[in-house]
Amino acid sequence: MPSTTSRRFLRPAALIGAAVLAASVTACGSSGTPSAAPPGSASASASASAAAGVLTVRDPWVKAADKGMTAAFATLANDGDTDVTITGVTTDVSRAEIHEMAMTDGTMTMRQKQGGVVVAARSRAALEPGGDHLMLMDLTRPVRAGDQLDITLTFADGRTQTFTAVAKPFTGAQETYAPGHGASPAS
């Protein structure tokens, strides 16, 4: 039979243990990612509002490169009711800009995209080889297949969002990733 002294400490210890368990379960639910709230709830309304306006970044990746320039790609989904404009991009491996491929004097060239990338409400925008992309210039280190890079988008309203992209080898569209140079036809 336990002594009175051990019973006196058993109950507070059990209560403290329960409180720690409850706090850890609550913390796991607050990961910073939107939860699937029922339609019409405050959380669902907030995630769809212009104030929330967070993009979903799908399949982000970066073309592996030893030096010079490379590019990052992804599909961006805007589940909100307001258009979102990406006006800037940063990463810790290089300076970065939003670029597009455009026809100039009969030649397909890469250039900085004026006005940024607009992701319309309730739609998607593709950042892809041969189209709009995030240009990483003057690499400070090689980006090897399997590396993970944090990339931060800046929006027209001043908000930012960071995502992680995995580097992979890619020989697809054969872009040169040198501003003002033509891109080879897709193979």
N, C-alpha and C positions, 0 to 999 in steps of 0.2 A: 504494500500500500504506500503511495507516495506521501512524503512528508508535507506539512503545511507550507513550508518554504518553497518546495519545488512546484506546488500547485499555484502559489502566488505568482510565479514567473511564467508558468505555462500559458495562461490565458493572454497576458500582454504579448508574449512572443508569437502566439497564434494570430492575434489581431495585427501585429506589425507585419507578419508574413503575408497575411491576406491583403493588407494595404499595398505592400510592395508588388505583389502579383497583379493587383488591379491597376496599379500605375504602369506596370510594364505592358500590360495588354492595351491600355489606352494609348501609350506612346507608340505602339506598333501600328495603331490605326491612324496616326497623324503623320504619315510619311511625306506630306507635302504634295501628294498627287491627289487629284480629285477622286472622290469616292462615287460609287454608283448610288446616288440619292434618288428617292422616288420622284417622279415628275411632280412639279408644283411645290416641292419642298424648298425651304430657304436656300439650301446648298445647291440644288439643281438650278434655281433661278440665278444665284450668284455666279455659277460657272458659265451660264449662258449670257450673262450681261457684259456690256462693254467694259466694265470695271475689271472683270476677271480676265476676259479675252486671251487666255493662254492657248497656245497652239499645241497640238499633239504632233510630235516628231516621230515619224515612222521610218524604219530601215535606214538610219543615218550611217554613212560610211565616208571614208577619205581614200583617195587614190594614193597608194604607197609611193614614196619618192625619196631618193637619196639626198637631193639638194635642190636649190632653186625654188620652183613653184609646184604646187599641187592644188587640188580642189576637193571640196566636201559636197556631198549630195544627200538628199533625203526627200521624203514626201511630208509636206506640212499640212495638217488638217486644222481647220478653224471651225469648231463646233458652236461658236458664239453667233450672236445676232448682228454683229458689227464687223465690218472689214478691219483687218489688221495689216499694218504696213511695217515691214522689216526695213530699217534704214541703216543698220550697221551690224558688223560682226567682229568679234575678237577671239583670239586663241593665244595660248602661251608659247606656241612653236613658231609663230610668224605674225607679220602684220596681215590683215585680211580685208577684203572688200567683197561686195556683192557684184557679180559679173553676169553678162549675158552674151550670147552669140547673136550677131546681127549682120545683115548684108550691107556691105559698104563698097560702093563702086564695083558691084558685081562679084565681090569676094566676101566669103563668110569670115568675119573677124570677131575677136573677143574684145569686150570693152566694159568699163564700169557701168553698172545699170543706174541711170539717173532716176531718182524718186524711189529707189528700193524695190522690194518685192511686195506686192499687195496680195494677201490671201483673203479672198472674198468671204463674207459670212456664209456659214454652212457649206463650205467647199474645201477643195484641196489645191495645193500648188506643188509642182514637182521641181526640185532642184536636181538636175540631171546632166550627164555628159551631153554636150552639144546644145544645151539650153541654158537657162538660168542656173547659176551655181555660186558657191562660196569660194572665192579665190584666196588661197593661202600663198603669200609671196615672201621671198627672202627667208626661207626656212632656216631656223637657228640650229636644227639638228635633223638627221634623217627621220623620216616617217616610214617605219617598216611594217610589213604585213603583220597584223595582230596588235599593233600599238593602239591604245585608246586615247583619243584627244577630246578634251573638253572644249566646246565651242559655245560662245555666248552671243545670242542675237539681241540686238537693241531695236526697240519698236519706236514708231513715230511719237508716241506719247511718253517716252522716257523709260518705260518698263524694260526689263531684261529677262531673258530665259536662257539657261544653260542646259546643254544636252551633251552626251558622250557619243562620239562616232568611232567606229573601229576601222583601222586602215586595212586595205586589201589590195592585192595586185589587180590591175585592170588595163587591158590593151584595146578595149572597145573602139571608141570613136576616134582615137589617135589625135586628140587635140594637143597642141603644142604648149598650152598654158603660158604663152608669152603674149602680153597685151599688144594688140595691133597686128598680130600675125594671123594668117589664115589657118583654118583647121582642115585637115585632110578629110576627104569624104568618109562617112561611116563605113566600116567593113562588116 
